[in-house]
Amino acid sequence: MPAQSTFSADDKAKIKASLPKGHNKIHTAALARIYYAHPTPNAWAYAGLQGALVFVTDKARGAYYLRMVDVGGTRGVLWEHELWEGFEYWQDRPFFHSFEGDDCMIGVVFADEGEAKTFYKKITTRKDISGVKSMASSTSSGTTKKKSGSRIDKSLISAPTQFKHVAHMGYDNQKGFTSTGVDPSWTTFLTDLERHGVDSGTIQQNMEFIKGFVRDAQKAPIPAAAVGGAESVARGKCGGRCGGPGANGKETNLRALIGSLDTLLWPELGWQKVGLHELVTPNQVKIRYTKAIAKLHPDKLNARNTTVEQRMIANGVFGSLNDAWNAFKP
C-alpha cells in the first residue's frame, strides 16, 4: 500500500489482517465502491459494496486478484475478482475505472483520484504470472465459474440512453431562452440565470458554453449517484444527477458528492477538500452539507463576481446537494 493514502492506521491493519502476507502480496489499495451494469446492461447500478479495493497476487493460486476488504466493519474480504489471461482494465474517468465481469461490466468509483491513478498504473503494468487462467471468478462468497457466451460489449454502456438532440437553442432579448427538444425543466433553470443577476449580454456571449452544458446534461452519466457528476461538470459536462432540475438517478450518495466538491468548485469560493473519514457520522455529513449549501446559495453568489460558467455549475450542484440531502436525511 502507498505510504500516503486515505486509509487510517486502523484501516491498514484490517487490510493486512484480511490479506495476510503469507498468502497475498499487496501491490496497491484504494478506497472505492463497486458498480454493476446490471440488471440494465447500459446503466450503472451500485452493487452495495464499498471498502478498500486491493490489488494482490495470490501466492497459493499464482494469480492476480482484486479483493475488497471491509474497513468500516469486521467482515473481512467482501468481494474478489480474478485477473484472468487477457484481462482488460479501462480508465473511463480519473476517478472511474471499468472491466469485464462474469455476466456484466463492473465499474469502480474511487474516493481519491491519486489512488485511482496509482491503481490503474499498477494493474496495466503488471507482469505475466505463469498459471493465470483464462476464466474469471467474481464472488462475494465462495467461487463461481465464468459463464460461457460472447464477450460483453462495453461500448453499449457508455452510450447515452436519455440524450435529446437540441434541434434549436438560442436567446432573444425579448423572449429569453428559446429551445426545442430540451427538457422543459432546463429552460426554467436557464431562465433563473437572469433572475439571479446575469445580464442578457453576458448570456449571449456565453451561448456556446450554455448549449454544450445543456446538451451534455441530458446524457446518462457514469454512476452519477456515486460521484455527483462532479468530474463531468468540472469539464462543462453535467451528467444527469448533477444537472439541477430534471436530474435523475436510482441512488444518491451525499457523502461522495460532498467529498468530490473540491474537484469542481473554483478556488475563490474557499471550499476545502473533505475526506470520507470526515463524513462518517450523519452529523458530520449534515455539517458539511450545510456549509456547502451556504457557499453555493444563489443569493450568496449574487454578492460575488462570478462567471456564467460558475453560476451554472453552482446552480447544478446546489440542486444536487438538496436532492441528495432529501434522500439521505432520516
C-alpha positions in Angstrom: 0.0 0.0 0.0 1.2 3.5 -0.7 2.7 5.4 2.3 0.3 8.3 1.7 -3.3 7.3 1.3 -6.9 7.9 2.5 -6.5 4.9 4.9 -6.0 5.3 8.6 -3.7 3.1 10.6 -6.7 1.0 11.7 -7.8 0.6 8.0 -4.4 -0.6 7.0 -4.3 -3.1 9.9 -7.7 -4.5 8.8 -6.4 -4.9 5.2 -3.3 -6.7 6.3 -5.3 -8.9 8.7 -7.7 -9.9 5.9 -5.0 -10.4 3.3 -2.1 -12.0 5.3 1.3 -11.6 3.5 1.9 -15.4 3.7 -0.8 -15.8 1.0 -1.0 -12.4 -0.6 1.4 -9.8 -2.0 -0.3 -6.4 -1.8 0.5 -4.1 -4.8 -1.8 -1.2 -4.0 -5.1 -0.4 -2.3 -7.7 2.4 -2.6 -11.0 3.4 -1.0 -13.7 2.5 -3.6 -17.2 1.4 -4.4 -18.3 -1.3 -6.9 -20.9 -0.8 -9.6 -22.5 -3.3 -12.0 -24.0 -2.7 -15.4 -26.9 -5.0 -14.2 -29.8 -5.6 -14.4 -29.9 -2.9 -17.1 -26.9 -3.6 -19.3 -26.5 0.1 -20.4 -26.7 1.7 -17.0 -24.6 1.5 -13.8 -26.2 0.4 -10.6 -24.5 0.4 -7.2 -23.6 -3.1 -6.0 -23.8 -2.3 -2.3 -20.0 -2.9 -2.0 -17.6 -0.4 -0.6 -14.3 -0.5 1.2 -10.6 -1.0 0.4 -10.2 -2.3 -3.1 -6.8 -4.1 -3.0 -4.8 -5.4 -6.0 -2.9 -8.5 -4.9 -1.0 -11.5 -6.1 -2.5 -14.7 -4.6 0.7 -16.7 -3.9 -1.1 -20.0 -3.5 -3.1 -19.7 -6.7 -0.4 -18.0 -8.7 -2.8 -15.3 -10.0 -3.7 -11.6 -9.6 -6.9 -10.6 -7.8 -8.9 -7.6 -7.0 -10.2 -8.0 -3.4 -12.4 -5.7 -1.5 -11.9 -5.5 2.3 -14.4 -4.2 4.8 -12.6 -1.4 6.5 -15.8 0.0 8.1 -16.6 -3.2 9.9 -15.1 -6.7 10.6 -16.4 -8.8 7.7 -13.0 -9.2 6.0 -12.9 -9.8 2.3 -16.3 -8.8 0.8 -15.7 -9.5 -2.8 -13.0 -10.7 -5.2 -12.3 -10.8 -9.0 -9.5 -12.7 -10.7 -7.5 -11.0 -13.4 -7.6 -13.8 -15.9 -5.4 -14.1 -19.0 -6.2 -11.3 -21.4 -7.9 -9.2 -18.7 -8.5 -5.6 -19.8 -8.9 -2.7 -17.5 -10.2 0.8 -18.6 -9.8 4.2 -17.1 -13.0 5.8 -18.2 -12.5 8.9 -15.9 -9.8 9.8 -13.5 -12.0 8.5 -10.6 -13.9 5.8 -12.5 -12.5 2.5 -13.9 -14.2 -0.5 -15.5 -13.6 -4.0 -16.6 -15.5 -7.1 -17.9 -17.0 -9.3 -15.2 -18.6 -12.7 -15.4 -22.0 -11.6 -16.5 -21.8 -7.8 -16.9 -19.4 -4.9 -16.9 -18.0 -3.9 -13.5 -17.3 -0.3 -12.5 -15.2 1.1 -9.7 -15.6 4.6 -8.3 -12.6 5.8 -6.3 -12.6 8.2 -3.4 -9.2 9.7 -4.3 -8.0 10.4 -7.9 -4.4 10.0 -6.9 -5.0 6.5 -5.6 -7.1 5.7 -8.7 -4.2 6.8 -10.9 -1.8 4.5 -9.0 -4.3 1.7 -9.1 -4.6 2.0 -12.9 -0.8 2.1 -13.4 -0.2 -1.0 -11.2 -2.8 -3.1 -13.0 -1.9 -2.1 -16.5 1.8 -2.6 -16.0 1.5 -5.9 -14.2 3.8 -8.7 -15.3 2.5 -12.0 -16.6 2.2 -14.8 -14.0 2.5 -18.4 -15.0 -0.6 -20.3 -14.3 -3.1 -17.5 -14.8 -6.3 -18.9 -16.0 -8.4 -17.7 -19.0 -11.6 -17.6 -17.0 -12.7 -15.1 -14.3 -14.1 -15.6 -10.8 -16.0 -12.8 -9.3 -17.8 -13.5 -6.0 -18.6 -12.3 -2.5 -18.7 -15.8 -1.0 -17.4 -19.0 -2.5 -16.2 -19.4 -6.1 -18.2 -19.2 -9.3 -17.1 -20.0 -12.8 -17.3 -17.6 -15.6 -20.3 -18.5 -17.8 -19.8 -19.3 -21.4 -21.0 -16.8 -24.0 -20.0 -13.9 -26.2 -17.9 -11.1 -24.7 -19.6 -8.1 -23.2 -19.8 -5.0 -25.5 -18.5 -2.2 -23.2 -19.5 0.5 -25.7 -23.2 -0.2 -25.1 -22.8 1.1 -21.5 -21.0 4.2 -22.4 -23.6 5.2 -25.0 -26.1 7.8 -23.7 -29.6 6.5 -23.1 -31.5 9.7 -22.4 -29.9 12.1 -24.8 -32.3 14.5 -26.5 -31.0 16.3 -29.6 -31.0 20.1 -29.2 -32.5 21.0 -32.5 -32.6 24.6 -31.6 -31.5 26.7 -28.6 -31.0 30.4 -28.5 -31.6 33.6 -26.6 -33.7 36.6 -27.5 -33.7 39.9 -25.6 -37.5 39.9 -25.6 -38.3 36.2 -25.4 -35.4 35.0 -23.3 -34.3 31.4 -23.8 -35.9 29.6 -26.7 -35.4 25.9 -27.5 -36.8 22.7 -28.9 -36.0 19.1 -27.8 -34.8 20.2 -24.4 -36.3 19.1 -21.1 -38.6 22.0 -20.0 -37.1 22.0 -16.5 -33.8 23.0 -18.1 -35.4 26.0 -19.8 -36.7 27.0 -16.3 -33.2 26.5 -14.9 -31.6 28.7 -17.5 -34.2 31.4 -17.1 -33.1 31.5 -13.5 -29.8 32.9 -14.6 -31.5 36.2 -15.5 -33.4 36.2 -12.2 -30.1 35.8 -10.3 -28.5 38.8 -12.0 -26.8 37.5 -15.2 -27.5 40.2 -17.8 -28.6 39.3 -21.4 -25.3 40.5 -22.9 -23.3 38.1 -20.8 -25.7 35.2 -21.6 -25.4 35.9 -25.4 -21.6 35.9 -25.2 -21.7 32.5 -23.4 -24.3 30.8 -25.5 -21.9 28.2 -26.9 -20.9 27.1 -23.4 -24.6 27.1 -22.3 -25.6 24.9 -25.3 -22.9 22.4 -24.6 -23.7 22.4 -20.9 -27.4 21.6 -21.5 -26.7 19.1 -24.3 -24.4 17.1 -22.1 -26.6 17.4 -19.1 -29.2 15.3 -20.7 -26.8 12.4 -21.3 -26.9 9.4 -18.9 -24.0 9.7 -16.5 -21.3 7.3 -15.4 -22.5 6.3 -11.9 -23.6 9.8 -11.1 -25.1 8.8 -7.8 -21.7 8.0 -6.6 -19.7 10.9 -7.9 -22.4 13.5 -8.1 -21.3 14.2 -11.6 -18.6 16.4 -10.2 -15.8 15.4 -12.6 -18.0 15.8 -15.6 -19.4 19.1 -14.5 -15.9 20.4 -13.9 -15.3 19.9 -17.6 -18.5 21.7 -18.5 -20.4 18.4 -19.0 -23.0 18.0 -16.3 -24.4 14.5 -16.4 -27.9 13.7 -15.2 -27.8 13.9 -11.4 -25.6 17.0 -11.1 -27.7 18.9 -13.6 -30.1 20.6 -11.2 -33.8 20.4 -12.2 -34.8 17.3 -14.0 -31.8 15.4 -12.6 -32.5 11.7 -12.3 -30.7 8.8 -10.6 -31.5 5.5 -8.9 -29.4 6.3 -5.9 -27.9 9.5 -4.4 -24.8 9.4 -2.3 -24.4 12.7 -0.3 -21.1 11.7 1.2 -19.5 11.1 -2.2 -20.9 14.3 -3.7 -19.5 16.4 -0.8 -16.2 14.6 -1.0 -15.8 15.5 -4.7 -16.7 19.1 -4.5 -13.1 20.2 -4.3 -12.6 18.9 -7.9 -15.4 21.1 -9.1 -15.6 24.4 -7.2 -13.3 27.3 -8.1 -10.6 28.2 -5.5 -12.1 31.7 -4.8 -15.1 30.0 -3.2 -12.9 28.8 -0.4 -14.1 25.2 -0.3 -11.6 22.8 1.3 -11.3 19.1 0.3 -13.4 16.9 2.6 -12.1 13.3 3.1 -14.6 10.4 3.5 -13.2 9.9 7.0 -14.7 13.3 7.9 -18.2 12.1 6.7 -18.6 9.0 8.8 -21.5 10.1 11.1 -24.8 11.6 10.0 -24.0 14.7 12.0 -20.7 15.2 10.2 -22.5 14.9 6.9 -25.1 17.4 8.0 -22.4 20.0 9.0 -20.5 19.7 5.7 -23.8 19.8 3.7 -24.9 23.0 5.5 -21.5 24.6 4.8 -21.7 23.7 1.1 -25.2 25.0 0.7 -24.2 28.3 2.4 -21.4 28.8 -0.2 -23.5 27.9 -3.2 -26.8 29.6 -2.4 -27.9 31.8 -5.3 -28.3 34.8 -3.0 -24.7 34.5 -1.9 -23.4 34.1 -5.4 -25.1 37.4 -6.4 -22.7 39.1 -4.0 -19.7 37.6 -5.7 -18.1 38.4 -9.0 -18.9 35.0 -10.6 -18.9 34.0 -14.3 -21.8 32.3 -16.2 -20.0 29.0 -16.1 -19.5 29.3 -12.3 -23.1 30.2 -11.8 -24.4 27.3 -13.9 -22.1 24.8 -12.1 -23.1 26.3 -8.7 -26.8 26.0 -9.5 -26.4 22.5 -10.7 -24.5 21.4 -7.6 -26.8 23.3 -5.3 -29.8 21.3 -6.7 -27.9 18.0 -6.5 -26.9 18.7 -2.9 -30.5 19.3 -1.9 -31.7 16.2 -3.7 -29.0 14.2 -2.1 -29.9 15.6 1.3 -33.6 14.7 0.9 -32.6 11.1 0.1 -30.1 11.0 3.0 -31.9 12.6 5.9 -33.9 10.3 8.3 
